Structure formats: structure tokens, C-alpha cells
């Protein structure tokens, strides 16, 4: 899914993310507390979501939907982790070491997947 957050000046920042269905019109994914997504969500819950491939190329015939997002931890994050592992399997095992290696190369060591994001979709979306 293409997940778009907004900077303080209103400029959008789009990022592809792995998402899981949480039920009740909610979807979720994990991120780092040091990520740009988490920092932008700290000042506004307004987001756009749109189906996309893993590289963020939106699926033809779809459109962006306005939604709200909240950072979570604890049991809510644990539930997201379980569903992400169940849905994406082995790929989840290699992303953490890859992210750590890239962080070390860039000199940025941020926590991996220590926050969950719960997106509340509008009714009928």
C-alpha cells in the first residue's frame, strides 16, 4: 500500500508499506519510532492510502483515500507483528538485518519496527 503522510508545511511524503487487515475498517503495519512516518504522524493523523505494489507504484484504477492513523505499541503492536509475520512470512525475517546493515552504512541507527501504525479507513472504503 502507498501510505502518504504530511509534513508540517503540508507537503505529502509517500512511502510503500506492508499492511495487514485488523478488522473493523482498520489496517496496520509496523515502523520505527525514528522514521519520518512516525515523526510526521506525531503532528497530524491525516494520511492518504492507496493500493500499490512493493515499490509504491499505484494499482491502475485505484484512487487515494483519506484516512487517519495512530502510532501504537504494546499489545496492539504485538497483534500487528503477528499478522505481518503470518501474511509475509520469510520476507519479514530478512528485512530486519537488511535495515540494520543499511542503517550502519548510513550512520543512522534507528530502532526497527518498534511502533505500530493503525489506519482507520472511512466507512465504505
Short mmCIF file of the C-alpha atoms (twelve columns), coordinates in Angstrom:
data_MODEL
# 
_entry.id   MODEL 
# 
loop_
_atom_site.group_PDB 
_atom_site.id 
_atom_site.type_symbol 
_atom_site.label_atom_id 
_atom_site.label_alt_id 
_atom_site.label_comp_id 
_atom_site.label_asym_id 
_atom_site.label_seq_id 
_atom_site.Cartn_x 
_atom_site.Cartn_y 
_atom_site.Cartn_z 
_atom_site.pdbx_PDB_model_num 
ATOM 1   C CA . UNK A 1   0.000   0.000   0.000   1 
ATOM 2   C CA . UNK A 2   1.171   3.536   -0.673  1 
ATOM 3   C CA . UNK A 3   0.993   5.419   2.629   1 
ATOM 4   C CA . UNK A 4   1.176   9.202   2.460   1 
ATOM 5   C CA . UNK A 5   1.855   11.395  5.478   1 
ATOM 6   C CA . UNK A 6   2.160   15.166  5.552   1 
ATOM 7   C CA . UNK A 7   4.958   17.474  6.631   1 
ATOM 8   C CA . UNK A 8   4.210   20.467  8.834   1 
ATOM 9   C CA . UNK A 9   4.128   22.687  5.744   1 
ATOM 10  C CA . UNK A 10  1.530   20.371  4.145   1 
ATOM 11  C CA . UNK A 11  3.801   18.688  1.593   1 
ATOM 12  C CA . UNK A 12  2.959   14.995  1.128   1 
ATOM 13  C CA . UNK A 13  5.507   12.200  1.612   1 
ATOM 14  C CA . UNK A 14  4.503   8.829   0.149   1 
ATOM 15  C CA . UNK A 15  6.029   5.514   1.237   1 
ATOM 16  C CA . UNK A 16  5.107   1.938   0.295   1 
ATOM 17  C CA . UNK A 17  4.343   -0.244  3.347   1 
ATOM 18  C CA . UNK A 18  3.284   -3.832  4.066   1 
ATOM 19  C CA . UNK A 19  -0.193  -3.778  5.554   1 
ATOM 20  C CA . UNK A 20  -2.454  -6.243  7.313   1 
ATOM 21  C CA . UNK A 21  -6.186  -6.203  7.933   1 
ATOM 22  C CA . UNK A 22  -7.036  -5.537  11.576  1 
ATOM 23  C CA . UNK A 23  -10.815 -5.703  11.129  1 
ATOM 24  C CA . UNK A 24  -13.429 -3.009  11.781  1 
ATOM 25  C CA . UNK A 25  -12.197 -0.895  8.839   1 
ATOM 26  C CA . UNK A 26  -8.651  -0.751  10.199  1 
ATOM 27  C CA . UNK A 27  -5.340  -1.757  8.657   1 
ATOM 28  C CA . UNK A 28  -1.939  -1.793  10.283  1 
ATOM 29  C CA . UNK A 29  1.801   -2.022  9.763   1 
ATOM 30  C CA . UNK A 30  4.977   -1.535  11.771  1 
ATOM 31  C CA . UNK A 31  7.562   1.214   11.520  1 
ATOM 32  C CA . UNK A 32  10.397  2.719   13.526  1 
ATOM 33  C CA . UNK A 33  9.865   5.390   16.149  1 
ATOM 34  C CA . UNK A 34  12.730  7.211   14.414  1 
ATOM 35  C CA . UNK A 35  11.195  7.074   10.947  1 
ATOM 36  C CA . UNK A 36  9.889   10.077  9.082   1 
ATOM 37  C CA . UNK A 37  6.426   8.491   9.067   1 
ATOM 38  C CA . UNK A 38  6.359   8.329   12.857  1 
ATOM 39  C CA . UNK A 39  7.640   11.886  13.200  1 
ATOM 40  C CA . UNK A 40  5.036   13.230  10.769  1 
ATOM 41  C CA . UNK A 41  2.226   11.257  12.458  1 
ATOM 42  C CA . UNK A 42  3.200   12.871  15.758  1 
ATOM 43  C CA . UNK A 43  1.884   16.208  14.470  1 
ATOM 44  C CA . UNK A 44  -1.011  15.118  12.248  1 
ATOM 45  C CA . UNK A 45  -3.030  11.898  11.988  1 
ATOM 46  C CA . UNK A 46  -4.191  12.800  8.443   1 
ATOM 47  C CA . UNK A 47  -2.984  10.327  5.814   1 
ATOM 48  C CA . UNK A 48  -3.770  9.077   2.325   1 
ATOM 49  C CA . UNK A 49  -3.719  5.384   1.436   1 
ATOM 50  C CA . UNK A 50  -3.810  3.701   -1.958  1 
ATOM 51  C CA . UNK A 51  -3.209  0.150   -3.163  1 
ATOM 52  C CA . UNK A 52  0.262   -0.235  -4.702  1 
ATOM 53  C CA . UNK A 53  2.992   -2.743  -5.370  1 
ATOM 54  C CA . UNK A 54  6.054   -3.120  -3.135  1 
ATOM 55  C CA . UNK A 55  7.805   -0.270  -4.948  1 
ATOM 56  C CA . UNK A 56  4.935   2.164   -4.431  1 
ATOM 57  C CA . UNK A 57  3.573   2.042   -7.988  1 
ATOM 58  C CA . UNK A 58  -0.161  2.513   -7.520  1 
ATOM 59  C CA . UNK A 59  -2.507  -0.092  -8.920  1 
ATOM 60  C CA . UNK A 60  -4.354  1.063   -12.033 1 
ATOM 61  C CA . UNK A 61  -7.962  2.048   -11.476 1 
ATOM 62  C CA . UNK A 62  -7.476  2.871   -7.790  1 
ATOM 63  C CA . UNK A 63  -7.514  6.219   -6.064  1 
ATOM 64  C CA . UNK A 64  -6.117  7.619   -2.833  1 
ATOM 65  C CA . UNK A 65  -8.420  7.547   0.191   1 
ATOM 66  C CA . UNK A 66  -8.197  9.968   3.120   1 
ATOM 67  C CA . UNK A 67  -7.846  8.240   6.474   1 
ATOM 68  C CA . UNK A 68  -6.457  8.791   9.966   1 
ATOM 69  C CA . UNK A 69  -3.512  6.991   11.522  1 
ATOM 70  C CA . UNK A 70  -2.311  6.448   15.066  1 
ATOM 71  C CA . UNK A 71  1.025   5.212   16.420  1 
ATOM 72  C CA . UNK A 72  0.654   2.255   18.795  1 
ATOM 73  C CA . UNK A 73  2.833   -0.010  20.924  1 
ATOM 74  C CA . UNK A 74  2.334   -2.841  23.413  1 
ATOM 75  C CA . UNK A 75  -0.416  -5.389  22.696  1 
ATOM 76  C CA . UNK A 76  -1.622  -3.505  19.599  1 
ATOM 77  C CA . UNK A 77  1.888   -3.636  18.092  1 
ATOM 78  C CA . UNK A 78  2.168   -7.326  19.025  1 
ATOM 79  C CA . UNK A 79  -1.083  -8.070  17.156  1 
ATOM 80  C CA . UNK A 80  0.215   -6.232  14.088  1 
ATOM 81  C CA . UNK A 81  3.538   -8.128  14.236  1 
ATOM 82  C CA . UNK A 82  1.755   -11.494 14.392  1 
ATOM 83  C CA . UNK A 83  -0.388  -10.661 11.377  1 
ATOM 84  C CA . UNK A 84  2.522   -9.252  9.357   1 
ATOM 85  C CA . UNK A 85  4.596   -12.389 10.047  1 
ATOM 86  C CA . UNK A 86  1.649   -14.614 9.087   1 
ATOM 87  C CA . UNK A 87  0.980   -12.703 5.858   1 
ATOM 88  C CA . UNK A 88  4.519   -12.005 4.608   1 
ATOM 89  C CA . UNK A 89  6.393   -14.992 6.088   1 
ATOM 90  C CA . UNK A 90  10.078  -15.382 5.333   1 
ATOM 91  C CA . UNK A 91  10.421  -11.883 3.864   1 
ATOM 92  C CA . UNK A 92  9.926   -10.462 7.365   1 
ATOM 93  C CA . UNK A 93  12.948  -12.423 8.589   1 
ATOM 94  C CA . UNK A 94  15.355  -10.763 6.143   1 
ATOM 95  C CA . UNK A 95  14.140  -7.159  6.311   1 
ATOM 96  C CA . UNK A 96  15.408  -6.505  9.842   1 
ATOM 97  C CA . UNK A 97  19.068  -7.482  9.171   1 
ATOM 98  C CA . UNK A 98  18.937  -5.574  5.881   1 
ATOM 99  C CA . UNK A 99  17.570  -2.458  7.597   1 
ATOM 100 C CA . UNK A 100 20.242  -2.666  10.301  1 
ATOM 101 C CA . UNK A 101 23.007  -3.009  7.691   1 
ATOM 102 C CA . UNK A 102 21.723  -0.032  5.700   1 
ATOM 103 C CA . UNK A 103 21.419  1.985   8.926   1 
ATOM 104 C CA . UNK A 104 25.005  1.212   9.857   1 
ATOM 105 C CA . UNK A 105 26.240  2.201   6.390   1 
ATOM 106 C CA . UNK A 106 24.338  5.487   6.567   1 
ATOM 107 C CA . UNK A 107 25.380  6.135   10.161  1 
ATOM 108 C CA . UNK A 108 21.747  6.154   11.308  1 
ATOM 109 C CA . UNK A 109 20.841  3.555   13.875  1 
ATOM 110 C CA . UNK A 110 17.133  3.772   14.447  1 
ATOM 111 C CA . UNK A 111 15.008  1.096   16.103  1 
ATOM 112 C CA . UNK A 112 13.404  -1.412  13.760  1 
ATOM 113 C CA . UNK A 113 9.664   -1.982  13.919  1 
ATOM 114 C CA . UNK A 114 9.209   -0.674  17.457  1 
ATOM 115 C CA . UNK A 115 5.930   1.137   16.684  1 
ATOM 116 C CA . UNK A 116 2.745   0.053   15.039  1 
ATOM 117 C CA . UNK A 117 0.565   2.239   12.869  1 
ATOM 118 C CA . UNK A 118 -3.191  1.705   12.872  1 
ATOM 119 C CA . UNK A 119 -5.032  3.301   9.969   1 
ATOM 120 C CA . UNK A 120 -8.763  3.889   10.339  1 
ATOM 121 C CA . UNK A 121 -10.342 3.832   6.897   1 
ATOM 122 C CA . UNK A 122 -13.518 5.791   6.195   1 
ATOM 123 C CA . UNK A 123 -16.761 3.822   6.084   1 
ATOM 124 C CA . UNK A 124 -17.197 2.104   2.719   1 
ATOM 125 C CA . UNK A 125 -13.521 2.387   1.692   1 
# 
